[in-house]
Amino acid sequence: MSRPGRDEDPDRLYTLTGGRSRAGSAAAFDLVTLVVSEGEPTAGMQSEHATILRLCQFPTAVVEIAAELKLPISIVKILLCDLLDEGRITARHPRTAAVPPPRSGPGRTAMAATGTGGPAAAHAAAPLPDPHLLEQVLVGLRNL
């Protein structure tokens, strides 16, 4: 069994990236970076770009995108940088929890409206999972 993209025709990979081997903002992506599409694919769009936008309707890790496309991570990062530069996707590392700004309105206390309490503040202070537990889960998954 070979790894995805390993036996791909180099000419195909060259044309997918327009001859680029690195993207300018590739440092923004690592394997677990979560990507979310900001819109629908448009007519005339490169098929891989359109597939990425469809896959990323919900937060999706870069490694998952590469697996679905059956392409090497380096190629997927270049494609993602194209979409990021065009504003078609947003990306964030899973450790940087995005907390929506608090909204004021009927039935909300002044404390919740100012962001000093309420569910948003509780979410921001949520602890990260125990690394030892995550390691045990990873070992279990590998043993499947």
Residue pairs with C-beta under 8 A, 6 or more apart in sequence:
4 66
4 67
4 70
4 71
4 72
5 13
5 66
5 70
5 71
5 72
5 75
6 72
8 71
8 72
13 71
13 72
13 75
16 46
16 48
16 71
16 75
16 78
16 79
17 75
17 78
17 79
20 78
21 74
21 78
22 78
23 77
23 78
23 80
23 81
23 82
24 81
24 85
25 81
25 84
25 85
26 77
26 78
26 81
28 81
28 84
28 91
29 35
29 62
29 77
29 80
29 81
29 91
30 62
30 93
31 61
31 62
31 63
31 73
32 61
32 62
32 63
32 93
32 94
33 61
33 62
33 91
33 92
33 93
33 94
34 59
34 60
34 61
34 91
34 92
34 93
34 94
35 52
35 56
35 59
35 60
35 61
35 62
35 65
35 80
35 89
35 90
35 91
36 56
36 57
36 58
36 59
36 60
36 89
36 90
36 91
37 52
37 53
37 54
37 55
37 56
37 57
37 83
37 88
37 89
38 87
38 88
38 89
38 90
39 53
39 88
40 53
41 49
41 50
41 53
41 54
42 50
45 53
46 79
48 69
48 71
48 79
49 79
49 82
49 83
49 88
51 68
51 69
52 65
52 69
52 76
52 79
52 80
52 83
52 89
53 83
53 88
53 89
55 64
55 65
55 68
56 65
56 89
61 94
62 73
62 76
62 77
62 80
63 73
65 76
65 80
66 72
66 73
66 75
66 76
69 76
71 79
80 89
80 91
83 89
84 90
84 91
92 98
95 128
97 123
97 124
97 126
99 120
99 123
99 124
100 120
101 115
102 108
102 112
102 113
102 114
102 115
102 118
102 120
103 113
104 113
105 113
108 118
109 117
109 118
111 117
111 118
112 118
112 119
112 120
115 121
